[in-house]
Amino acid sequence: MKTADLFKEKTVFSFEIFPPRKDTPIESIYSTLEALRDMTPDFISVTYSASGQANKDATLAIASRIKNEYHTESVAHLTCINHTKDEVLGLLRQLKENNIENILALLGDPVPGITPREDFKHASDLVAFIKQHSDLNVLAACYPEGHPAAPDLDTDIRHLKTKVAAGADHLISQLFFDNSHFYNFRDKITATGIHVPVEAGIMPVINKAQAERIISMCGVQLPKKFRVMMDRFADNPEALRDAGLAYAVEQIMDLLANGVDGIHLYTMNNSLVAHRIDEAVRSLVKSGSWKS
C-alpha cells in the first residue's frame, strides 16, 4: 500500500530504523524489527547510508523483510548524492522485485573523500526521476526550522514546493523540540499551495550524548523547557530517560490535538523506547478522535 493513501482515513503512526553497521550481522536487528512490528505501525522506514558506515544492501533487505515477512508497509530511504542515474534505475528495479511501493528520496550529505556524482543536484531531481521511471509512492523530507543549508525558512519552503511539484506524495519532517515551529511551518506551506500529508518527526531524547549529537548535526532550536530538563537530569541517566520520554509524549499529544497528519517516531533502533511512546499515545491515534 502506498503511504500517501493511509492519510485519507486516519492519523498515521510510523517508525524509523537504521541498518546495522556493515561489520555487524544484519540479523542483529531482527528482534528489534519484530518488537516494532508487534506495535502495528502503519509503516516502518529504513534509512540508507551514503558514507559506507552501513551496508547499503541492508536497506533493501530489511525493507523487504518488513514488507514480505512481517506484512507491514515499508519505506526504503535512498540518498542520491553518490549515485548515477543507472544505479538508481537498478535500485528501483530491486524495489519492484521485492514488492516495495514506497521510497524516501533524499540528496544526502557529502562524504569526506568521496566526490559527489553530478547526476542529481537536488532531492527534487531524484523525486522527478523516480516518478518518471516508476510508479512508486515518493516521500520527501521537510524542515520545520529550515534546512541548515538554506538562508531562511521561506527560501527552504520554495525548494520544498519544487520537490512536491516534482511528485513528492508525502512529507516527513526533521525532528524538532518546539511544536510552534512545526505549526508555523505548516501554515506557511499551506499558504504556498503545498497540500500533501506532512508527518511530524519526533525523536525521544533519552541520554545526554544523544542530545549533544542531535544539536551538532541538525541545528534545531532547543526551547527553555527542554534545556531546563537536560540540565536538571544531566547526572541522572534514568531520570533523564524518563523525562525525555515524557517530553516526547507531551509533544505528540499536543500535535494530535492540533490536527497533525501523522507521527513519525525516530526510534534509534530502541524498541523499548518506542513501546513506551506507543503505550502512551497509540489509543489516541487509533481512536481518530483528533481528526476533523
C-alpha positions as CSV (number, residue, x, y, z in Angstrom):
1,M,0.0,0.0,0.0
2,K,1.2,3.5,-0.8
3,T,1.7,5.5,2.4
4,A,0.0,8.6,0.9
5,D,-3.2,6.7,0.9
6,L,-3.1,5.9,4.6
7,F,-3.8,9.6,5.5
8,K,-7.2,9.5,3.8
9,E,-8.8,7.6,6.7
10,K,-6.6,8.0,9.8
11,T,-3.8,9.7,11.7
12,V,-0.7,7.8,10.7
13,F,1.8,6.4,13.2
14,S,5.1,5.1,11.9
15,F,8.7,4.2,12.9
16,E,12.1,4.8,11.5
17,I,15.0,2.4,12.0
18,F,18.6,2.2,10.6
19,P,20.5,-0.8,9.4
20,P,23.4,-2.3,11.4
21,R,26.9,-1.1,10.7
22,K,28.5,-3.1,7.9
23,D,30.7,-5.1,10.3
24,T,27.6,-6.2,12.2
25,P,25.3,-9.1,11.0
26,I,22.0,-7.9,9.6
27,E,20.3,-10.5,11.9
28,S,21.1,-8.3,14.8
29,I,18.2,-6.0,14.0
30,Y,15.6,-8.7,13.6
31,S,14.5,-8.8,17.3
32,T,14.0,-5.0,17.2
33,L,12.0,-5.3,14.0
34,E,9.8,-7.9,15.5
35,A,9.1,-5.8,18.5
36,L,8.3,-2.8,16.4
37,R,6.0,-4.9,14.1
38,D,4.1,-6.1,17.1
39,M,3.1,-2.5,17.8
40,T,1.3,-2.5,14.4
41,P,2.7,0.7,13.0
42,D,1.3,2.0,9.7
43,F,4.8,1.7,8.2
44,I,8.4,1.3,9.1
45,S,11.1,3.3,7.2
46,V,14.7,2.1,6.8
47,T,17.5,4.6,6.4
48,Y,20.3,4.5,3.8
49,S,23.9,5.3,4.3
50,A,25.9,7.2,1.7
51,S,29.0,7.1,3.9
52,G,29.7,3.4,3.8
53,Q,29.3,3.0,7.6
54,A,26.3,0.8,7.0
55,N,25.7,-2.0,4.5
56,K,23.8,-0.3,1.6
57,D,22.3,-3.6,0.6
58,A,20.9,-3.9,4.1
59,T,18.3,-1.1,3.5
60,L,16.7,-3.2,0.8
61,A,17.0,-6.5,2.7
62,I,15.4,-5.0,5.8
63,A,12.6,-3.2,3.9
64,S,11.8,-6.4,2.1
65,R,11.7,-8.4,5.3
66,I,9.3,-5.8,6.8
67,K,7.0,-5.9,3.8
68,N,7.1,-9.6,2.8
69,E,7.7,-11.5,6.0
70,Y,6.2,-9.1,8.6
71,H,3.4,-7.9,6.3
72,T,3.9,-4.3,7.4
73,E,4.3,-1.5,4.9
74,S,7.9,-0.4,4.5
75,V,9.7,2.7,3.1
76,A,13.2,2.4,1.7
77,H,15.3,5.5,2.0
78,L,17.6,6.5,-0.8
79,T,20.3,9.2,-1.0
80,C,21.4,10.1,-4.4
81,I,24.5,12.3,-3.9
82,N,26.9,9.4,-4.7
83,H,24.7,7.6,-7.3
84,T,24.4,7.7,-11.1
85,K,21.0,7.5,-12.8
86,D,21.8,4.0,-14.0
87,E,22.5,2.9,-10.4
88,V,19.2,4.4,-9.2
89,L,17.4,2.6,-12.0
90,G,18.8,-0.6,-10.7
91,L,17.7,0.2,-7.2
92,L,14.2,1.0,-8.5
93,R,14.0,-2.4,-10.2
94,Q,15.1,-4.1,-7.0
95,L,12.3,-2.4,-5.0
96,K,9.7,-3.5,-7.5
97,E,11.0,-7.1,-7.4
98,N,10.6,-7.0,-3.6
99,N,7.1,-5.6,-3.7
100,I,8.2,-2.4,-2.0
101,E,5.9,0.5,-3.1
102,N,7.4,3.4,-1.1
103,I,10.7,5.3,-1.2
104,L,12.0,8.3,0.7
105,A,14.1,10.4,-1.8
106,L,17.0,12.3,-0.3
107,L,20.0,14.1,-1.6
108,G,22.2,13.1,1.3
109,D,25.2,14.7,2.8
110,P,28.7,14.9,1.2
111,V,31.1,12.2,2.4
112,P,34.7,13.2,3.1
113,G,37.0,11.6,0.5
114,I,34.1,10.9,-2.0
115,T,33.4,13.3,-4.9
116,P,29.7,13.7,-5.3
117,R,28.2,12.5,-8.6
118,E,26.7,15.1,-11.0
119,D,23.5,13.2,-11.9
120,F,21.3,14.6,-9.2
121,K,21.9,18.1,-7.9
122,H,18.9,18.3,-5.6
123,A,16.5,15.9,-4.0
124,S,13.8,17.3,-6.3
125,D,15.8,15.9,-9.2
126,L,15.7,12.4,-7.6
127,V,11.9,12.7,-6.9
128,A,11.3,13.6,-10.6
129,F,13.5,10.8,-11.8
130,I,11.7,8.2,-9.7
131,K,8.3,9.4,-10.8
132,Q,9.4,9.3,-14.4
133,H,10.8,5.7,-14.2
134,S,8.5,4.0,-11.7
135,D,5.1,4.0,-10.1
136,L,6.5,4.2,-6.6
137,N,5.0,6.4,-3.9
138,V,7.6,9.0,-3.2
139,L,8.2,10.5,0.2
140,A,10.5,13.5,0.9
141,A,12.0,15.3,3.8
142,C,10.9,18.7,5.1
143,Y,12.4,21.0,7.8
144,P,10.1,23.0,10.1
145,E,13.0,25.2,11.1
146,G,14.5,25.4,7.7
147,H,17.2,23.2,6.1
148,P,20.6,24.0,7.7
149,A,22.0,25.0,4.2
150,A,19.1,27.3,3.4
151,P,19.5,31.0,4.2
152,D,16.0,31.2,5.7
153,L,12.8,29.2,6.1
154,D,10.9,30.9,3.2
155,T,13.7,30.0,0.8
156,D,13.7,26.4,2.0
157,I,9.9,26.3,1.5
158,R,10.3,27.4,-2.1
159,H,12.7,24.5,-2.6
160,L,10.2,22.2,-0.9
161,K,7.5,23.3,-3.3
162,T,9.8,22.3,-6.1
163,K,10.1,18.8,-4.6
164,V,6.3,18.5,-4.2
165,A,5.8,19.7,-7.8
166,A,8.3,17.1,-8.9
167,G,6.0,14.4,-7.5
168,A,6.5,14.0,-3.7
169,D,3.4,12.4,-2.3
170,H,4.1,12.6,1.4
171,L,6.4,14.6,3.6
172,I,8.2,13.6,6.8
173,S,9.7,16.4,8.9
174,Q,13.0,16.6,10.6
175,L,12.9,16.3,14.4
176,F,12.0,19.4,16.4
177,F,11.5,20.1,20.1
178,D,9.3,23.1,19.9
179,N,5.9,22.4,18.3
180,S,5.4,26.1,17.5
181,H,8.0,25.8,14.8
182,F,6.0,22.9,13.2
183,Y,2.7,24.8,13.3
184,N,4.4,27.9,11.8
185,F,5.9,25.7,9.0
186,R,2.6,24.0,8.4
187,D,0.8,27.3,8.0
188,K,3.4,28.6,5.6
189,I,3.5,25.6,3.3
190,T,-0.3,25.5,3.2
191,A,-0.3,29.2,2.2
192,T,2.2,28.4,-0.6
193,G,0.0,25.7,-2.0
194,I,1.6,22.6,-0.6
195,H,-1.2,20.2,0.3
196,V,0.4,16.7,0.6
197,P,0.3,15.0,4.0
198,V,3.0,16.0,6.5
199,E,4.1,13.7,9.3
200,A,5.8,15.2,12.3
201,G,9.2,13.7,13.1
202,I,9.7,13.1,16.8
203,M,12.8,11.8,18.5
204,P,12.7,11.0,22.2
205,V,15.9,12.2,23.8
206,I,17.0,9.6,26.4
207,N,20.6,10.5,27.1
208,K,22.9,13.5,27.2
209,A,25.3,12.2,24.4
210,Q,22.3,11.8,22.1
211,A,21.1,15.3,22.8
212,E,24.5,16.8,22.1
213,R,24.8,14.8,18.8
214,I,21.4,16.0,17.7
215,I,22.3,19.6,18.3
216,S,25.5,19.4,16.4
217,M,24.0,17.5,13.4
218,C,20.6,19.1,13.0
219,G,20.9,22.6,14.3
220,V,17.4,22.6,15.8
221,Q,16.5,25.1,18.4
222,L,16.0,23.9,22.0
223,P,13.2,25.6,23.9
224,K,13.8,26.7,27.5
225,K,11.7,23.8,28.9
226,F,13.9,21.3,27.1
227,R,17.2,22.9,28.2
228,V,16.0,23.0,31.8
229,M,15.1,19.3,31.6
230,M,18.6,18.5,30.3
231,D,20.4,20.5,32.9
232,R,18.3,19.2,35.8
233,F,18.8,15.5,34.9
234,A,22.2,15.6,33.2
235,D,23.8,13.5,36.0
236,N,20.9,11.1,36.4
237,P,20.6,8.9,33.3
238,E,17.5,7.1,34.4
239,A,15.7,10.3,35.3
240,L,16.8,11.9,32.0
241,R,15.4,8.9,30.1
242,D,12.1,9.2,31.8
243,A,11.9,12.9,31.4
244,G,12.9,12.6,27.7
245,L,10.1,10.1,27.1
246,A,7.6,12.3,28.9
247,Y,8.7,15.3,26.8
248,A,8.2,13.4,23.6
249,V,4.8,12.2,24.7
250,E,3.7,15.7,25.6
251,Q,4.8,16.9,22.1
252,I,2.8,14.1,20.4
253,M,-0.3,14.8,22.5
254,D,-0.2,18.5,21.5
255,L,0.4,17.7,17.9
256,L,-2.6,15.3,17.9
257,A,-4.7,17.9,19.5
258,N,-3.7,20.3,16.7
259,G,-4.6,18.0,13.8
260,V,-1.3,16.6,12.8
261,D,-1.5,14.3,9.8
262,G,0.8,11.7,11.4
263,I,3.6,11.0,13.8
264,H,6.9,9.5,12.6
265,L,9.0,8.2,15.5
266,Y,12.7,8.2,15.2
267,T,13.3,5.1,17.2
268,M,17.1,4.9,17.1
269,N,16.6,1.2,17.0
270,N,15.4,1.2,20.6
271,S,12.2,-0.8,20.7
272,L,11.7,-0.3,24.4
273,V,11.6,3.4,23.9
274,A,9.2,3.0,21.0
275,H,7.0,0.8,23.2
276,R,6.8,3.4,25.9
277,I,5.7,6.0,23.4
278,D,3.3,3.6,21.7
279,E,1.6,2.7,25.0
280,A,1.1,6.4,25.9
281,V,-0.3,7.7,22.6
282,R,-1.5,4.8,20.4
283,S,-5.0,4.6,21.8
284,L,-5.5,8.3,20.9
285,V,-4.0,7.8,17.4
286,K,-6.2,4.8,16.8
287,S,-9.4,6.4,18.0
288,G,-9.1,9.0,15.3
289,S,-10.8,11.5,17.6
290,W,-8.4,14.2,16.7
291,K,-9.2,14.1,13.1
292,S,-11.9,16.5,11.9
